[in-house]
Amino acid sequence: MKVLVACEFSGIVRDAFRRRGHDAWSCDLLDGEDGSPYHIQGDVLKHFYGWDMMLAFPPCTHLAVSGARWFKYKQIEQAIALGFIRVLMDAPIPKIAIENPIGVISTRIRKPDQIIQPWQFGHGETKATCLWLKGLPLLKPTDIVDGREDRVWREPPSTDRWKNRSRTYQGIAEAMASQWSFDT
């Protein structure tokens, strides 16, 4: 299966699918941090065609409820971000998953199909993550663990803070790859 992992610089989700034999590629405006030859640096909107599945992890900067107190100052940025989400949702790809934290997508576009937590997939942390799905089943928890630490919220200030907070947990990536690996 040909899999596009949109808005991913880390390669975590891409590599989970590649390990299962899929032709998976990540695409981001940023260079891939792992130096993989399976990363496209560029605008994902120019790379929509020929894929069986797209998993998209668009930036949440102007969308997440954690930044709600700033929404009145960034209405234009938020409108642009919501437009990008709509384009991703309408991409000509049969199977689509869009991931983002709880935020305005739920009220301005549509409710998510599912909300997952890292602790359902082997990580003892909280980070409510919404999934909007097209042609894909809900993810089933794979490894429910004790512990409900909010590490993401406590990430100390640094130049890489946003990157560290945006990376997909390995357990979630593995669940996506194992549960959404279909023959096409």
Backbone as ProteinMPNN parsed JSONL, in Angstrom:
{"seq_chain_A": "MKVLVACEFSGIVRDAFRRRGHDAWSCDLLDGEDGSPYHIQGDVLKHFYGWDMMLAFPPCTHLAVSGARWFKYKQIEQAIALGFIRVLMDAPIPKIAIENPIGVISTRIRKPDQIIQPWQFGHGETKATCLWLKGLPLLKPTDIVDGREDRVWREPPSTDRWKNRSRTYQGIAEAMASQWSFDT", "coords_chain_A": {"N_chain_A": [[0.839, -1.166, 0.0], [0.456, 2.249, -0.734], [1.445, 4.871, 1.228], [0.991, 8.071, 2.488], [2.394, 10.211, 4.772], [1.51, 12.995, 6.067], [2.723, 16.192, 7.0], [4.745, 15.435, 8.785], [7.78, 15.413, 10.326], [9.387, 13.777, 11.772], [9.373, 11.047, 11.089], [8.349, 8.892, 12.471], [5.734, 7.699, 12.242], [5.725, 7.124, 9.511], [7.878, 5.254, 9.361], [6.851, 3.169, 10.918], [4.884, 2.135, 9.247], [6.487, 1.438, 7.052], [8.044, -0.621, 8.123], [6.229, -2.632, 8.042], [6.146, -3.303, 5.447], [5.027, -1.476, 3.651], [4.868, 1.076, 1.11], [5.715, 3.739, 2.262], [5.807, 7.238, 2.824], [6.973, 10.245, 4.268], [5.999, 13.691, 4.446], [6.782, 17.056, 4.664], [7.057, 20.565, 5.348], [9.362, 21.027, 6.656], [12.706, 19.703, 6.774], [13.345, 16.207, 6.984], [13.985, 14.929, 10.184], [15.412, 12.641, 10.594], [16.932, 12.104, 8.415], [16.056, 10.402, 6.42], [15.689, 8.782, 3.22], [13.11, 8.555, 2.458], [11.554, 10.751, 2.803], [9.787, 13.601, 1.885], [10.565, 16.839, 1.354], [8.596, 19.518, 1.355], [5.577, 21.1, 0.119], [2.731, 19.516, 1.089], [0.34, 19.664, -0.276], [0.952, 19.578, -2.914], [1.43, 16.995, -3.417], [-0.634, 15.065, -3.477], [-1.539, 12.932, -5.07], [-1.937, 9.513, -6.131], [-1.821, 7.927, -3.854], [-2.803, 5.433, -1.457], [-3.519, 5.762, 1.133], [-3.625, 8.407, 3.526], [-2.127, 9.819, 6.302], [-2.441, 12.475, 8.329], [-0.841, 15.054, 10.127], [-1.362, 17.856, 10.907], [-0.122, 21.166, 11.79], [-0.94, 22.396, 15.036], [-0.954, 24.867, 16.109], [-2.647, 27.171, 15.805], [-5.065, 26.1, 16.334], [-5.532, 24.388, 18.552], [-7.172, 23.916, 21.68], [-5.693, 24.547, 23.876], [-4.485, 26.937, 23.359], [-6.521, 28.787, 23.437], [-6.96, 31.275, 24.68], [-5.645, 33.04, 23.069], [-6.978, 33.12, 20.689], [-8.61, 35.265, 19.771], [-6.783, 37.035, 18.773], [-5.697, 35.869, 16.6], [-7.352, 35.329, 14.355], [-7.244, 35.333, 11.553], [-5.046, 33.635, 11.006], [-6.081, 31.32, 12.14], [-8.304, 30.836, 10.488], [-6.98, 30.263, 8.091], [-5.592, 27.949, 8.852], [-7.766, 26.227, 9.396], [-8.831, 26.088, 6.84], [-6.786, 24.671, 5.574], [-7.046, 22.211, 6.911], [-9.563, 21.414, 5.948], [-8.95, 21.034, 3.23], [-7.147, 18.887, 3.457], [-8.921, 16.946, 4.5], [-10.583, 16.625, 2.309], [-8.989, 15.511, 0.391], [-8.087, 13.629, -2.547], [-7.909, 10.812, -1.776], [-8.399, 7.496, -0.807], [-8.369, 6.509, 1.909], [-8.157, 8.197, 4.904], [-6.669, 9.707, 7.721], [-6.78, 12.212, 10.081], [-4.986, 13.9, 12.488], [-5.117, 15.698, 15.502], [-4.911, 17.813, 18.407], [-7.487, 18.359, 20.938], [-9.604, 20.91, 19.909], [-10.552, 23.671, 17.8], [-11.32, 22.473, 15.407], [-13.241, 20.585, 15.904], [-15.531, 22.084, 16.46], [-15.751, 23.874, 14.372], [-15.552, 22.509, 11.985], [-16.096, 19.556, 12.059], [-17.056, 17.085, 14.507], [-14.61, 14.906, 16.02], [-13.931, 11.512, 14.979], [-12.885, 9.877, 16.852], [-11.298, 9.955, 20.061], [-8.181, 9.562, 21.384], [-5.722, 8.374, 23.781], [-2.286, 8.49, 24.875], [-1.755, 6.62, 26.955], [-3.308, 4.472, 26.33], [-1.884, 3.068, 24.555], [0.525, 2.096, 25.474], [2.061, 4.111, 26.714], [2.532, 5.893, 29.615], [1.089, 8.395, 29.848], [-0.823, 11.44, 29.494], [-2.524, 12.884, 26.794], [-4.825, 14.075, 25.131], [-5.956, 13.161, 22.022], [-7.346, 13.819, 18.955], [-8.96, 12.086, 16.296], [-9.875, 12.272, 12.967], [-11.54, 10.446, 10.657], [-11.565, 8.76, 7.485], [-12.731, 6.157, 5.683], [-11.407, 4.405, 7.347], [-11.123, 2.26, 10.239], [-11.932, 2.753, 13.757], [-9.222, 3.207, 16.051], [-8.037, 0.583, 18.059], [-7.288, 0.222, 21.492], [-4.032, -0.878, 22.443], [-2.261, -1.414, 24.505], [-2.946, -0.804, 27.474], [-1.861, 1.188, 30.05], [-0.827, 1.874, 33.449], [-0.624, 5.041, 35.114], [-0.744, 8.448, 34.587], [0.609, 10.75, 33.545], [1.156, 14.14, 32.703], [3.203, 14.847, 30.744], [3.659, 16.188, 28.302], [2.485, 18.691, 28.648], [4.183, 19.687, 30.541], [6.586, 20.103, 29.347], [9.675, 21.665, 29.262], [10.542, 25.111, 28.507], [12.111, 25.614, 25.393], [14.027, 25.729, 22.329], [13.247, 23.576, 20.833], [10.847, 22.794, 21.872], [8.233, 22.82, 20.716], [8.549, 20.899, 18.728], [9.091, 18.579, 20.237], [6.676, 18.326, 21.575], [4.981, 17.77, 19.505], [5.555, 15.334, 18.325], [4.554, 12.062, 17.333], [3.537, 9.465, 19.483], [5.317, 6.428, 19.801], [3.91, 4.021, 20.316], [1.317, 4.657, 19.449], [1.792, 5.151, 16.745], [2.595, 2.563, 15.969], [0.222, 1.156, 16.457], [-1.485, 2.362, 14.573], [-0.199, 1.57, 12.194], [-0.333, -1.255, 12.383], [-3.086, -1.773, 12.635], [-4.253, -0.427, 10.537], [-3.215, -1.461, 8.228], [-3.964, -2.431, 5.272], [-4.769, -4.571, 2.512], [-4.749, -3.423, -0.776]], "CA_chain_A": [[0.0, 0.0, 0.0], [1.184, 3.522, -0.779], [0.996, 5.652, 2.379], [1.553, 9.407, 2.656], [2.286, 10.719, 6.136], [1.594, 14.436, 5.847], [3.09, 17.064, 8.129], [5.562, 14.67, 9.734], [9.224, 15.596, 10.143], [10.112, 12.807, 12.601], [9.434, 9.729, 10.452], [7.875, 7.851, 13.388], [4.594, 6.991, 11.652], [6.206, 6.59, 8.224], [8.694, 4.063, 9.573], [5.995, 2.085, 11.419], [4.273, 1.524, 8.058], [7.546, 0.839, 6.223], [8.42, -1.898, 8.744], [5.21, -3.618, 7.661], [6.26, -3.544, 4.014], [4.307, -0.506, 2.831], [5.616, 2.143, 0.449], [5.298, 4.9, 3.052], [6.63, 8.435, 2.705], [6.566, 11.418, 5.034], [6.107, 14.948, 3.7], [6.668, 18.196, 5.56], [7.826, 21.733, 4.924], [10.671, 20.869, 7.29], [13.509, 18.552, 6.409], [13.165, 15.086, 7.904], [15.037, 14.977, 11.194], [16.16, 11.385, 10.621], [17.723, 11.996, 7.198], [15.545, 9.304, 5.605], [15.424, 9.049, 1.809], [11.671, 8.416, 2.252], [10.938, 11.996, 3.257], [9.643, 14.647, 0.87], [10.502, 18.17, 1.941], [7.809, 20.354, 0.47], [4.166, 21.344, 0.401], [1.97, 18.275, 0.903], [-0.749, 19.894, -1.221], [1.466, 19.272, -4.263], [1.765, 15.564, -3.452], [-1.839, 14.342, -3.096], [-2.027, 11.918, -6.01], [-1.301, 8.205, -6.23], [-1.724, 7.301, -2.54], [-3.937, 4.644, -0.97], [-3.844, 6.248, 2.472], [-2.881, 9.561, 4.04], [-2.241, 10.146, 7.719], [-1.992, 13.865, 8.381], [-0.574, 15.589, 11.458], [-1.162, 19.288, 10.657], [0.224, 21.981, 12.957], [-2.092, 22.745, 15.875], [-0.643, 26.154, 16.732], [-3.78, 28.107, 15.799], [-6.287, 25.309, 16.421], [-5.689, 23.659, 19.818], [-7.855, 24.617, 22.76], [-4.686, 25.019, 24.837], [-4.165, 28.326, 23.022], [-7.794, 29.493, 23.242], [-6.927, 32.675, 25.132], [-5.041, 33.853, 22.007], [-7.77, 32.988, 19.454], [-9.122, 36.55, 19.267], [-5.686, 37.753, 18.115], [-5.216, 35.153, 15.419], [-8.492, 34.857, 13.578], [-6.827, 35.085, 10.166], [-4.23, 32.422, 11.033], [-6.971, 30.198, 12.426], [-9.083, 30.582, 9.276], [-6.072, 29.608, 7.145], [-5.352, 26.592, 9.362], [-8.987, 25.45, 9.177], [-8.902, 25.836, 5.395], [-5.832, 23.59, 5.301], [-7.664, 20.976, 7.408], [-10.619, 21.045, 4.992], [-8.3, 20.507, 2.03], [-6.662, 17.55, 3.808], [-10.072, 16.054, 4.615], [-11.173, 16.421, 0.984], [-7.965, 15.009, -0.541], [-8.557, 12.5, -3.361], [-7.231, 9.626, -1.253], [-9.505, 6.701, -0.245], [-8.309, 6.33, 3.363], [-7.529, 9.381, 5.493], [-6.751, 9.984, 9.159], [-6.213, 13.503, 10.447], [-4.732, 13.917, 13.928], [-4.907, 17.007, 16.104], [-5.448, 17.829, 19.766], [-8.816, 18.95, 21.09], [-9.546, 22.3, 19.479], [-11.662, 24.254, 17.046], [-11.764, 21.635, 14.289], [-14.455, 19.913, 16.385], [-16.688, 22.98, 16.424], [-15.821, 24.644, 13.123], [-15.673, 21.613, 10.821], [-16.931, 18.453, 12.553], [-16.544, 16.363, 15.671], [-13.709, 13.808, 15.643], [-14.481, 10.16, 15.041], [-12.325, 9.191, 18.011], [-10.285, 10.634, 20.871], [-7.301, 8.552, 21.979], [-4.734, 8.827, 24.762], [-1.061, 7.681, 24.839], [-1.785, 5.528, 27.928], [-4.012, 3.34, 25.715], [-0.962, 2.475, 23.592], [1.805, 1.769, 26.086], [2.768, 5.263, 27.269], [1.812, 6.329, 30.806], [0.944, 9.845, 29.773], [-2.071, 11.965, 28.944], [-2.483, 13.853, 25.698], [-6.025, 13.777, 24.351], [-5.653, 13.319, 20.606], [-8.523, 13.566, 18.131], [-8.775, 11.5, 14.968], [-10.944, 12.398, 11.99], [-11.252, 9.296, 9.807], [-12.299, 8.485, 6.253], [-12.387, 4.832, 5.171], [-10.577, 3.697, 8.332], [-11.813, 1.952, 11.485], [-11.399, 3.343, 14.975], [-8.068, 2.498, 16.618], [-8.292, -0.162, 19.29], [-6.15, 0.279, 22.412], [-3.147, -2.038, 22.321], [-1.491, -1.66, 25.73], [-3.377, 0.164, 28.483], [-0.886, 1.2, 31.146], [-1.08, 2.762, 34.58], [0.122, 6.293, 35.053], [-1.413, 9.457, 33.78], [1.463, 11.935, 33.644], [0.957, 15.103, 31.615], [4.557, 15.246, 30.353], [3.628, 17.13, 27.187], [2.191, 20.017, 29.205], [5.297, 20.122, 31.39], [7.808, 20.241, 28.535], [10.283, 22.956, 29.595], [10.801, 25.994, 27.368], [13.326, 25.396, 24.613], [13.788, 25.965, 20.908], [12.633, 22.369, 20.273], [9.657, 22.43, 22.65], [7.108, 22.535, 19.826], [8.826, 19.615, 18.071], [8.925, 17.515, 21.222], [5.254, 18.197, 21.884], [4.207, 17.363, 18.33], [5.898, 13.981, 17.866], [3.599, 10.986, 17.602], [4.048, 8.411, 20.35], [5.643, 5.209, 19.071], [2.827, 3.05, 20.467], [0.203, 5.069, 18.59], [2.237, 4.894, 15.367], [2.557, 1.109, 15.737], [-1.188, 0.762, 16.38], [-1.971, 2.805, 13.263], [0.385, 0.722, 11.147], [-0.806, -2.641, 12.456], [-4.535, -1.857, 12.474], [-4.687, 0.166, 9.276], [-2.474, -2.062, 7.11], [-4.912, -3.172, 4.44], [-4.406, -4.859, 1.125], [-5.59, -2.612, -1.672]], "C_chain_A": [[0.892, 1.239, 0.0], [0.595, 4.453, 0.277], [1.747, 6.98, 2.419], [1.322, 9.839, 4.088], [2.576, 12.216, 6.052], [1.917, 15.171, 7.14], [3.821, 16.274, 9.208], [7.039, 14.857, 9.393], [10.021, 14.509, 10.836], [10.295, 11.446, 11.932], [8.891, 8.601, 11.309], [6.745, 7.037, 12.768], [4.998, 6.365, 10.319], [6.948, 5.28, 8.423], [7.89, 2.893, 10.125], [5.318, 1.374, 10.251], [5.324, 0.843, 7.177], [7.98, -0.516, 6.799], [7.42, -3.008, 8.412], [5.153, -3.813, 6.142], [5.534, -2.578, 3.106], [5.263, 0.52, 2.231], [5.178, 3.46, 1.097], [6.326, 6.022, 2.955], [6.091, 9.511, 3.629], [6.763, 12.644, 4.154], [5.875, 16.092, 4.67], [7.427, 19.368, 4.957], [9.232, 21.69, 5.502], [11.402, 19.666, 6.7], [13.242, 17.44, 7.419], [14.308, 15.048, 8.902], [15.871, 13.71, 11.239], [16.991, 11.168, 9.355], [17.264, 10.895, 6.249], [15.381, 9.7, 4.137], [13.932, 8.955, 1.484], [10.899, 9.608, 2.806], [10.939, 12.994, 2.11], [9.586, 15.978, 1.605], [9.775, 19.068, 0.959], [6.369, 20.457, 0.939], [3.361, 20.088, 0.086], [0.848, 18.456, -0.117], [-0.33, 19.611, -2.66], [1.739, 17.787, -4.444], [0.568, 14.684, -3.084], [-2.146, 13.109, -3.937], [-1.218, 10.632, -5.999], [-1.179, 7.461, -4.909], [-2.977, 6.502, -2.226], [-4.425, 5.16, 0.386], [-3.007, 7.482, 2.782], [-3.18, 9.687, 5.533], [-1.644, 11.54, 7.856], [-1.93, 14.359, 9.823], [-0.332, 17.097, 11.349], [-0.843, 20.061, 11.929], [-1.033, 22.42, 13.716], [-1.979, 24.134, 16.476], [-1.849, 27.082, 16.845], [-5.114, 27.397, 16.022], [-6.563, 24.717, 17.799], [-6.317, 24.53, 20.902], [-6.865, 25.139, 23.813], [-4.276, 26.469, 24.564], [-5.389, 29.212, 22.875], [-7.739, 30.967, 23.666], [-6.338, 33.605, 24.07], [-5.877, 33.879, 20.731], [-8.226, 34.336, 18.9], [-8.05, 37.344, 18.525], [-5.212, 37.067, 16.833], [-6.342, 34.536, 14.606], [-8.116, 34.544, 12.129], [-6.017, 33.79, 10.093], [-5.092, 31.179, 11.272], [-7.808, 29.84, 11.198], [-8.227, 29.864, 8.22], [-5.827, 28.165, 7.567], [-6.572, 25.704, 9.155], [-9.194, 25.148, 7.691], [-7.98, 24.702, 4.992], [-6.405, 22.246, 5.747], [-8.735, 20.503, 6.43], [-10.026, 20.443, 3.717], [-7.763, 19.096, 2.3], [-7.818, 16.555, 3.871], [-10.666, 15.694, 3.257], [-10.184, 15.878, -0.043], [-8.499, 13.785, -1.299], [-7.81, 11.2, -3.02], [-8.298, 8.809, -0.532], [-9.527, 6.571, 1.276], [-7.529, 7.501, 3.959], [-7.729, 9.375, 7.003], [-6.086, 11.335, 9.383], [-6.154, 13.546, 11.966], [-4.517, 15.347, 14.379], [-5.428, 16.955, 17.528], [-6.867, 18.414, 19.791], [-8.703, 20.433, 20.761], [-10.742, 22.684, 18.639], [-12.096, 23.443, 15.83], [-13.107, 20.994, 14.658], [-15.694, 20.791, 16.287], [-16.84, 23.703, 15.094], [-15.946, 23.768, 11.88], [-16.575, 20.433, 11.183], [-16.262, 17.8, 13.749], [-15.587, 15.265, 15.2], [-14.447, 12.47, 15.711], [-14.034, 9.456, 16.309], [-11.375, 10.123, 18.748], [-9.494, 9.543, 21.58], [-6.348, 9.21, 22.97], [-3.488, 7.948, 24.647], [-1.11, 6.478, 25.784], [-2.564, 4.316, 27.422], [-3.089, 2.531, 24.801], [0.444, 2.32, 24.151], [2.597, 2.901, 26.686], [1.962, 5.8, 28.443], [1.627, 7.826, 30.879], [-0.43, 10.215, 29.237], [-1.757, 12.954, 27.832], [-3.667, 13.497, 24.805], [-5.774, 14.139, 22.892], [-6.868, 12.907, 19.792], [-8.114, 12.967, 16.789], [-10.042, 11.709, 14.148], [-10.62, 11.376, 10.906], [-12.142, 9.246, 8.577], [-11.823, 7.124, 5.76], [-11.52, 4.002, 6.097], [-11.393, 3.395, 9.582], [-11.2, 2.725, 12.658], [-10.19, 2.537, 15.433], [-8.486, 1.794, 17.906], [-7.07, -0.023, 20.191], [-5.338, -1.015, 22.343], [-2.432, -2.387, 23.617], [-1.848, -0.594, 26.76], [-2.446, 0.055, 29.687], [-1.341, 2.14, 32.252], [-0.242, 4.022, 34.409], [-0.561, 7.262, 34.125], [-0.659, 10.773, 33.903], [1.19, 12.85, 32.453], [2.302, 15.706, 31.191], [4.555, 16.316, 29.267], [3.375, 18.553, 27.688], [3.366, 20.571, 29.988], [6.62, 20.234, 30.637], [8.418, 21.613, 28.822], [10.508, 23.809, 28.339], [12.142, 25.664, 26.709], [13.002, 25.677, 23.156], [13.11, 24.763, 20.243], [11.354, 21.959, 20.99], [8.498, 22.034, 21.741], [7.303, 21.213, 19.099], [8.586, 18.453, 19.031], [7.459, 17.27, 21.554], [4.461, 17.64, 20.707], [4.51, 15.944, 17.847], [4.829, 12.97, 18.26], [4.262, 9.941, 18.491], [4.227, 7.13, 19.531], [4.51, 4.18, 19.143], [1.623, 3.376, 19.606], [0.561, 4.822, 17.127], [2.154, 3.406, 15.038], [1.117, 0.613, 15.627], [-1.784, 1.164, 15.035], [-1.494, 1.86, 12.169], [-0.168, -0.701, 11.192], [-2.308, -2.746, 12.181], [-5.028, -1.294, 11.153], [-3.886, -0.347, 8.089], [-3.417, -2.977, 6.341], [-4.261, -3.539, 3.12], [-5.315, -4.011, 0.256], [-5.641, -3.228, -3.05]], "O_chain_A": [[1.938, 1.272, 0.647], [-0.59, 4.786, 0.237], [2.977, 7.012, 2.389], [0.189, 9.836, 4.569], [3.729, 12.641, 5.976], [1.445, 14.814, 8.22], [3.546, 16.428, 10.398], [7.485, 14.5, 8.302], [11.201, 14.321, 10.537], [11.285, 10.764, 12.193], [8.968, 7.442, 10.902], [6.798, 5.807, 12.771], [4.656, 5.217, 10.034], [6.677, 4.3, 7.729], [8.206, 1.739, 9.835], [5.191, 0.15, 10.259], [5.064, -0.222, 6.618], [8.251, -1.451, 6.046], [7.749, -4.191, 8.499], [4.215, -4.418, 5.623], [5.429, -2.826, 1.905], [6.33, 0.792, 2.782], [4.368, 4.197, 0.537], [7.535, 5.793, 2.998], [4.877, 9.669, 3.757], [7.584, 12.641, 3.237], [4.892, 16.099, 5.411], [8.335, 19.178, 4.148], [10.173, 22.237, 4.926], [10.781, 18.732, 6.192], [12.947, 17.713, 8.583], [15.474, 15.126, 8.515], [16.935, 13.698, 11.858], [17.681, 10.156, 9.236], [18.017, 10.499, 5.36], [14.98, 10.825, 3.84], [13.529, 9.244, 0.357], [9.746, 9.486, 3.22], [11.957, 13.206, 1.452], [8.668, 16.221, 2.388], [10.272, 19.347, -0.132], [6.001, 19.968, 2.007], [3.318, 19.649, -1.063], [0.447, 17.487, -0.76], [-1.183, 19.424, -3.528], [2.222, 17.362, -5.494], [0.748, 13.652, -2.437], [-2.972, 12.296, -3.52], [0.007, 10.646, -5.876], [-0.487, 6.444, -4.851], [-4.073, 6.844, -2.669], [-5.596, 5.012, 0.734], [-1.853, 7.596, 2.37], [-4.335, 9.664, 5.957], [-0.475, 11.755, 7.534], [-2.833, 14.118, 10.624], [0.761, 17.574, 11.655], [-1.247, 19.66, 13.02], [-2.049, 22.766, 13.114], [-2.828, 24.534, 17.273], [-2.044, 27.714, 17.883], [-6.173, 28.015, 15.912], [-7.725, 24.561, 18.174], [-6.025, 25.721, 21.016], [-7.179, 26.072, 24.552], [-3.771, 27.147, 25.459], [-5.314, 30.274, 22.256], [-8.408, 31.809, 23.066], [-6.506, 34.822, 24.153], [-5.529, 34.585, 19.785], [-8.23, 34.532, 17.684], [-8.373, 38.23, 17.734], [-4.419, 37.628, 16.077], [-6.283, 33.368, 14.221], [-8.626, 33.584, 11.551], [-6.263, 32.947, 9.231], [-4.86, 30.125, 10.68], [-7.998, 28.66, 10.903], [-8.709, 28.96, 7.539], [-5.851, 27.259, 6.734], [-6.428, 24.541, 8.776], [-9.676, 24.074, 7.333], [-8.342, 23.865, 4.166], [-6.265, 21.249, 5.039], [-8.806, 19.314, 6.119], [-10.543, 19.457, 3.19], [-7.91, 18.209, 1.46], [-7.708, 15.444, 3.353], [-11.189, 14.595, 3.072], [-10.51, 15.794, -1.227], [-9.274, 13.0, -0.751], [-7.171, 10.587, -3.875], [-9.04, 9.363, 0.279], [-10.604, 6.528, 1.871], [-6.391, 7.765, 3.571], [-8.816, 9.076, 7.498], [-4.966, 11.57, 8.929], [-7.141, 13.266, 12.647], [-3.819, 16.118, 13.72], [-6.298, 16.139, 17.835], [-7.367, 18.901, 18.777], [-7.821, 21.127, 21.267], [-11.815, 22.092, 18.754], [-13.16, 23.713, 15.273], [-13.999, 20.878, 13.817], [-16.792, 20.287, 16.053], [-17.946, 24.102, 14.729], [-16.398, 24.237, 10.834], [-17.69, 20.322, 10.673], [-15.06, 17.946, 13.968], [-15.741, 14.749, 14.093], [-15.45, 12.327, 16.411], [-14.71, 8.548, 16.794], [-10.727, 10.974, 18.139], [-10.059, 8.707, 22.285], [-6.191, 10.43, 22.994], [-3.616, 6.761, 24.348], [-0.567, 5.422, 25.458], [-2.49, 3.243, 28.021], [-3.454, 1.453, 24.331], [1.43, 2.398, 23.418], [3.721, 2.678, 27.136], [0.791, 6.136, 28.266], [1.978, 8.451, 31.879], [-1.108, 9.402, 28.607], [-0.83, 13.757, 27.937], [-3.538, 12.725, 23.855], [-5.425, 15.275, 22.57], [-7.361, 11.786, 19.919], [-7.069, 13.298, 16.23], [-11.141, 11.366, 14.582], [-9.549, 11.429, 10.302], [-13.31, 9.633, 8.615], [-10.644, 6.953, 5.453], [-10.954, 2.995, 5.674], [-12.264, 4.181, 9.954], [-10.101, 3.271, 12.558], [-10.135, 1.324, 15.228], [-9.204, 2.358, 18.733], [-5.938, -0.135, 19.72], [-5.894, -2.105, 22.203], [-2.036, -3.537, 23.813], [-1.138, 0.401, 26.903], [-2.268, -1.018, 30.263], [-2.122, 3.066, 32.032], [0.725, 4.047, 33.648], [-0.914, 6.916, 32.998], [-1.224, 11.786, 34.316], [1.015, 12.38, 31.329], [2.506, 16.918, 31.271], [5.361, 17.246, 29.308], [3.985, 19.505, 27.201], [3.531, 21.787, 30.089], [7.666, 20.442, 31.254], [7.745, 22.628, 28.644], [10.646, 23.275, 27.238], [13.156, 25.464, 27.378], [11.837, 25.843, 22.793], [12.468, 24.913, 19.204], [10.83, 20.875, 20.734], [7.85, 21.015, 21.977], [6.339, 20.48, 18.875], [7.95, 17.463, 18.671], [7.053, 16.132, 21.786], [3.375, 17.093, 20.9], [3.766, 15.413, 17.023], [4.277, 13.013, 19.359], [5.417, 9.577, 18.273], [3.399, 6.797, 18.684], [4.19, 3.54, 18.142], [0.971, 2.471, 19.084], [-0.27, 4.341, 16.356], [1.699, 3.029, 13.959], [0.82, -0.25, 14.802], [-2.513, 0.383, 14.424], [-2.274, 1.408, 11.332], [-0.442, -1.29, 10.146], [-2.753, -3.71, 11.557], [-6.114, -1.65, 10.698], [-3.886, 0.289, 7.035], [-3.636, -4.132, 6.708], [-3.315, -2.888, 2.675], [-6.512, -3.895, 0.523], [-6.298, -2.691, -3.942]]}, "name": "protein", "num_of_chains": 1, "seq": "MKVLVACEFSGIVRDAFRRRGHDAWSCDLLDGEDGSPYHIQGDVLKHFYGWDMMLAFPPCTHLAVSGARWFKYKQIEQAIALGFIRVLMDAPIPKIAIENPIGVISTRIRKPDQIIQPWQFGHGETKATCLWLKGLPLLKPTDIVDGREDRVWREPPSTDRWKNRSRTYQGIAEAMASQWSFDT"}
